[in-house]
């Protein structure tokens, strides 16, 4: 009898533990963000969201192809090969194949290298360079359909942008793009891996915990190849999704409890609000560059005609005040240098950044950079980061001045958004020097991505075999 009672007791304990575990599992998965990620369907999205998701992919592919030509790429590839060997995953724009994590890392690195990749004002950073390389690289490896890749990219933006806002509202040092994009990459790759609700919850929880610290202000003060940790964000998010698929568990994601941040999820699709870049320079320089562009269109001038330029900017823009960058990686984070370079050449494109020595050693440009005066406009600081606004005043040698006020960057969503033709022209400029006439086939393939049974053909177009 005592033995029978013991058996009944143990059975009751088992049932209780099972119920607790199941309730914990349900609690983990029962969140608005997880259900949205898991149930997101391409077929129910608006025509605008479908169009803009494809735009995000195309733009990043162009940026990565251009980035693949940078002098630093062979050294980074060799380092990865020394650690992990080669593989069968394409490094876009090259003949190189690496293991999957190396390919994700490199495609994210080249995507962000020339600072022409997309961004998001609400997030204050660059989601595309993290999410698209993870989606395309993993999607090609798994044999995913084009529609699955598009769904994965779109949900990645929604998770990443909301994670960025959550981290910012929590206080502390600002995080660069990888600090908040890794959870987005986990959601992106998790969709392609077809994770269960519980696994997806763990994937995002793991990536919140393992995401790079990515101190943004420090990386702005000392520009380098780190590029806001973007390569690590792409790799980390992907790795966490695979860990979760294998049963690795995590804490409940903070984002799962961020009800206010997720209340508009589904009605607001964040990829719709990405911005795109015209010049190879930090976005914080783009309002002023647009002002110079406008003044030159109206007045016409050469760099020798300018005595000085006065720039009123939001406070964070003042951090990019280095007038004497030592190389092109520093140059893209210098507003004075970027403005001076544009005044001489009327453009700032990847080809301009390839010769790092020549770019930063033009005496005429260097002299002009010292004559660009920057000051804070407190009313514009109050609008940051949702808006980046600047005033620019150019003083000419004849004593005349021309001002443009309330400037915002071209390529922002809404009335300043680029046309399809402008996006395609940018892609051609970036891609054609690398893949030749195949650039047009890439444009066409991305346009009909949701019709493709697998994306291997796109990967073939992105290589130079």
Helices and strands as residue ranges (DSSP letters): H 2-29, H 32-39, G 42-44, H 47-67, H 73-84, E 86-90, E 97-98, H 100-113, H 128-142, H 146-170, H 177-193, H 197-210, H 216-221, G 227-229, H 230-245, G 254-257, H 259-262, G 270-273, G 283-285, H 286-299, G 303-305, E 306-313, G 315-319, H 328-331, H 335-345, H 350-353, H 356-359, H 363-369, E 372-376, H 378-381, E 390-396, E 401-407, H 420-435, H 438-447, G 449-451, H 456-462
